[in-house]
Each structure stands twice: as structure tokens, then as C-alpha cells.
């Protein structure tokens, strides 16, 4: 059955317009991942009612049906499959027919329904049976990945159900949770980006309030889940149960997505898959108002979390702020200057940054300066003290997500401008004292912080909110670290050595106390 479903999936993939497929955020799931996803459900017995929203050619429904047959504890199975793409209807119907035939041979009554519709609009606007029934026992899904604007029809539809979210995939998951019965189960493969950031906070609060996280699977490589579609995105597989008490969380990881069923044990696993059980507080820290979701997939990840716990200061404790650069260049086109000139001040873009320091001015497509005018004066800051700058978007080839660059006050002019694709650490729009800024430079560029950040950051964007919610060394620790920095031309070993020396000093002091 799954071999046939895979052929249908490949044919469907070939039949779709690649541009439309990309615009709809459609990436289909192969049978190996589907087998693993279906195996995660705890309870499949009796009468099963399955929801597969954004079903595509029906690959996940086929995997779930195979799991139902394998367990042999179901007498009646009903499937509601939904998709927006009319070209997929015939392929989904083919897959459902195969599932029905195989189920019948196993003695299972199989009822099927495919609906050609926009799942969010159909459910959110309370116009279809999906919102009326709300009685699904199970949901399996690979939802579309696409941002939705605040003024869009989809956001309005989701708001009508009390949901606020910024991407189709989180909208799909939230609606499906609403439509599950108590103790109903949901398994989905989705981007990791919801685990942190202000944009997804409302969704995280909803998910953690309404469901229990039972299982999280992470892929070691960004291109494993949807390799055939060339998707470079960190995806996770998530198993949720509605309305039951939260307990420990199983976290698995694998380098490959070559899942298969072990004939002896019946377990589904991938090559080199690791498994660990962690307390829920390791995943969502009890004192974290943002409710970031950490995924310590192995003991090494947990060691990073434990080691960084030596630091507990907030930016407020340090009297430091971090802000997105205030200059949006296309709004100040008339003030941009290729070179510094009378009446202009330095303008810093990501192209001017490196871990070792500032490379300004630079011969590139970007301007190096901005003229002071009535429009720009409110967007520039005093050129005093040492700013610490972090790019909002890290390049794919960079080893670290967070790359910090110190900016000293030696640049010409009384003011300085920071472009909008930068995050800037400052104190009331003025630079910091040297020792404090250099301590921040070491901490932000450390391997320890990078490893920790990756445990809850699934995208290459580094938001100011993320940086605000990180815990930092104390003021005295940062100044102690910064006092040892003579230049910013340090390699990674030297950066890590300075930070580890401070952690060891704090640990030794704690043992003495």
C-alpha cells in the first residue's frame, strides 16, 4: 500500500506547477517519514476518526491506515482529507481508494471523504463540517509553510476562532487541536521556527495550554525531511495529546530520514537514532514568560543547557537594551550617501560586519553614510561608547547563528546610523563602556551560546526579542571577561577559553560557598 502511495505522490509532484506549489507552501511527505509519524500515536483502537488537513496526495493517510492495520485493534475507520489544490483531488482519491481496499481486506470498515477547500477558511469561518463536528480522534498532517499577513483573509478567519498566528502551518495545527476530542492525538511535521520568537508566542501559549507534548523528533540536517523538494528548513515531528496532564517528553533525533519497521520488535526507527526522556521543565523552563521550547536531543545538548545556567542576568539587570536598527533605507533614499561627506555620518549595514570587527567604509552596493536631515535626525544615535552589533539574518554558510561585532567610537562624526537588518546593543541609544561591550562580544560569539540558541531557534533569523530573552553573565562577569580582551581579532578557541574560564571561576566560587 505504501509503495503504491509513494508512486501516486511522485506522480502528483510531477503534475503540479512548481511555482504554484511553492506559493502554496506544499511539500509532500514520503512513506518513510509517514511510517514513523503514524507509529507515534499512543492509542489506535475501536472507532477511529482521522483528520488529514492539507492532505496533498494522501501519503500520510496511507501511512496511518497501514499503522491501523498493523496494530489490528480497529473495527471502523473514517477519514476526512482536505486540500486546496484541485489538481491533487484525483491523486488523493486514488490513495484513499487503495486505503479502503487494504482496510477492507483486514476486516476494517473504512469510510472516506475528500474535500476540495481551503482548510483554514472552511474551518475558521465555521462554514464547514470540520468546525461543526470537532470529534476527531486523530490528526496526522504536513501543513503548508507560508507566512500570512495581518490583513489577510486567513488571519481574519483564525482570529474568529480566537487564534493569532503568523504562518499557515501554525494555523493548521491550532485549528486541528480545536477539532480534536479530549485525549485526541495529533502528529505533525512542521518547521522548528515556532519554538521561539515573539511572533509565535500566542501559538506556543495555545499549544501548551491545550495539549501535552509527548514526543519531539529532530533531524540533524536541515535538508533531510524534504530532500526531494530541495527544502532547507529545520523541521521537527511533534506528537501532541489534547487535554491530558503534561509529563516527561521523549526526544529522538536522527541524521537520516530512513525510517523503517523492525520486523522483530515492531518499532520504527532510523539509522543511528538517539532517544532520551527528559522532564518537561527541560523543554519549557518554568520561569520563562516567553515559553520558548528547547529540544535537548542528547546528553551533549543537555550539558550545554546546564553549563549556561551559570548565567542568570537579564539585559534589564545589566542596564542594557537591544534594538533593531532604526534606519529603513528605502524610506530615506534621498539621504543615503555612497561616501562620507560634509553633513553626513557613518551608516552601518550587515555588509560592514565581521566577527573580528567593523569593516567601514566598504566598496559595495550599499551606501556608507547618511546625510543628517529633518527626516533622518530622529533615526541616528550619538556616536559615543561601544555598540555591539548582531546581524538579524545569519548567512547559511556561517558556523554560528549569532555573530557579534563591536563598534568603537572612532568612526567620524557625532552620530551614527544602524540599518534595519541589524540588532544593536546599547544603553539609551548610546554605546556601552568598553569592558562591558567586549564581555558581551565574547559571550555572544561563544560556542556555548550558539549551541544553546540552536536548541530553541530553528531559523537563521535572530530577533531582538530572542536576544532579550537570553540569560547573560552578570555585569561583573562581563566586565571581568572584557578586561582581558585586547583586540577583537580572536579565534573561536580564544573566545571560548575566556568564557569557560569565567564559568569555571563561578563554579569554584559556588562550591566554596
JOFEN-V180859 format. One record per pair of residues at least 6 apart in sequence whose ideal C-beta (glycine too) atoms are under 6 Angstrom apart, sorted by the first residue. I is the first residue (numbers start at 1). J is the second residue. Records with the same first field share a line. If there is no record, write none. Layout:
I = J ; J
//
This chain:
1 = 62 ; 66 ; 98 ; 102
2 = 31 ; 62 ; 66
4 = 98
5 = 59 ; 62 ; 95
6 = 31
8 = 57 ; 91 ; 94 ; 95
9 = 28 ; 57 ; 59
12 = 57 ; 88 ; 91
15 = 87
16 = 87
24 = 144
25 = 144 ; 145 ; 146
26 = 144
27 = 226 ; 229 ; 231
28 = 56
29 = 59 ; 60 ; 142
32 = 257 ; 259
33 = 257
34 = 59 ; 60 ; 63
35 = 63 ; 259 ; 268
36 = 259 ; 268
37 = 187 ; 237
38 = 63 ; 64 ; 67
39 = 268
40 = 187 ; 215 ; 239
41 = 185
44 = 68 ; 71
45 = 73 ; 74
47 = 76
48 = 74 ; 77 ; 137
49 = 78 ; 136 ; 137
50 = 64 ; 79 ; 138
51 = 80 ; 136 ; 139
52 = 60 ; 61 ; 81 ; 140
53 = 82 ; 119 ; 141 ; 172
54 = 143 ; 144
55 = 81 ; 83 ; 92
56 = 88
57 = 88 ; 91 ; 92 ; 95
58 = 92 ; 95 ; 96
60 = 140
61 = 79 ; 81
62 = 95 ; 99
64 = 140
65 = 99
68 = 74 ; 77
69 = 106
74 = 108
76 = 109
77 = 108 ; 110
78 = 111
79 = 112
80 = 113
81 = 92 ; 114
82 = 115 ; 117 ; 119
84 = 118
86 = 116
89 = 116
92 = 114
93 = 114
96 = 112
100 = 110 ; 112
103 = 110
120 = 154 ; 157 ; 171
121 = 157
122 = 128
123 = 130 ; 131 ; 175
124 = 157 ; 158 ; 160 ; 161
125 = 157
130 = 179
134 = 179
135 = 181
136 = 179 ; 180 ; 184
137 = 181 ; 184
138 = 185
139 = 176 ; 186
140 = 187
141 = 188
142 = 189
143 = 169 ; 172
144 = 168
145 = 169 ; 191
146 = 168
147 = 167
148 = 154 ; 155
158 = 171
163 = 174
164 = 202
165 = 171 ; 203
166 = 199
169 = 190
170 = 194 ; 203
173 = 188
174 = 206
176 = 186
177 = 210 ; 211
180 = 242
182 = 243
183 = 244
184 = 242
185 = 241
186 = 240
187 = 239
188 = 238
189 = 235 ; 237
191 = 233 ; 235
192 = 234 ; 236 ; 458
193 = 458 ; 459
194 = 200 ; 203
195 = 293 ; 456 ; 458
196 = 292 ; 456 ; 457 ; 466
197 = 463
198 = 465
204 = 291
211 = 240 ; 242
212 = 241 ; 244 ; 246
213 = 249
214 = 239 ; 241
215 = 239 ; 250
216 = 236 ; 238 ; 251 ; 295
217 = 237 ; 252
218 = 236 ; 253 ; 295 ; 297
219 = 225
220 = 255
222 = 232 ; 234
223 = 232
224 = 257
225 = 235
234 = 458
246 = 280
248 = 277 ; 279
249 = 278 ; 280 ; 283
250 = 277
251 = 276 ; 297
252 = 273 ; 275
253 = 274 ; 297
254 = 270 ; 273
255 = 272
256 = 270 ; 271
258 = 270 ; 271
259 = 268 ; 270
261 = 268
274 = 298
282 = 296
283 = 293 ; 294
284 = 291 ; 293
290 = 469
292 = 456
293 = 456
294 = 455 ; 456
295 = 455
296 = 302 ; 305
301 = 455
304 = 451 ; 452
308 = 448 ; 452
310 = 503 ; 506
311 = 471 ; 472 ; 473
312 = 471
313 = 472 ; 474
315 = 468
318 = 475
320 = 425 ; 427
321 = 426
322 = 423 ; 425 ; 464 ; 467 ; 468
323 = 424
324 = 423 ; 464
325 = 418 ; 419 ; 420 ; 422 ; 424
326 = 379
327 = 379 ; 417 ; 419
328 = 420
332 = 375 ; 376
335 = 370 ; 371 ; 373 ; 376
336 = 367 ; 370
337 = 344 ; 367 ; 369 ; 371
338 = 367
339 = 368
340 = 369
343 = 371 ; 372
344 = 369 ; 371
345 = 413 ; 415 ; 416
346 = 369 ; 411 ; 416
347 = 367 ; 369 ; 370 ; 417
348 = 418
349 = 366 ; 419
350 = 391 ; 421
351 = 364 ; 366
352 = 358 ; 359 ; 360 ; 362
353 = 405
355 = 403 ; 445
356 = 488 ; 489
357 = 488
358 = 407
361 = 368
370 = 376 ; 417
380 = 415 ; 417
381 = 416 ; 429
382 = 430
383 = 409 ; 413 ; 414 ; 415 ; 416
384 = 409 ; 430 ; 431
385 = 430 ; 431 ; 432
386 = 406 ; 408 ; 431 ; 432 ; 434 ; 437
387 = 407 ; 424 ; 426 ; 431
388 = 404 ; 406 ; 425 ; 437 ; 440 ; 441
389 = 405 ; 407 ; 422 ; 424
390 = 402 ; 404 ; 423 ; 462
392 = 421 ; 423 ; 462
393 = 460 ; 461
394 = 401 ; 460
400 = 450
401 = 450 ; 453
402 = 444 ; 462
404 = 441 ; 444 ; 445
406 = 437 ; 441 ; 488
418 = 424
423 = 464 ; 467
425 = 440
435 = 479 ; 482 ; 483
436 = 478 ; 479
438 = 482 ; 485
439 = 478 ; 479 ; 481 ; 482
442 = 481 ; 495 ; 498 ; 499
443 = 473
445 = 495
446 = 495 ; 496 ; 499
447 = 496
477 = 502
481 = 498 ; 502
484 = 498
//
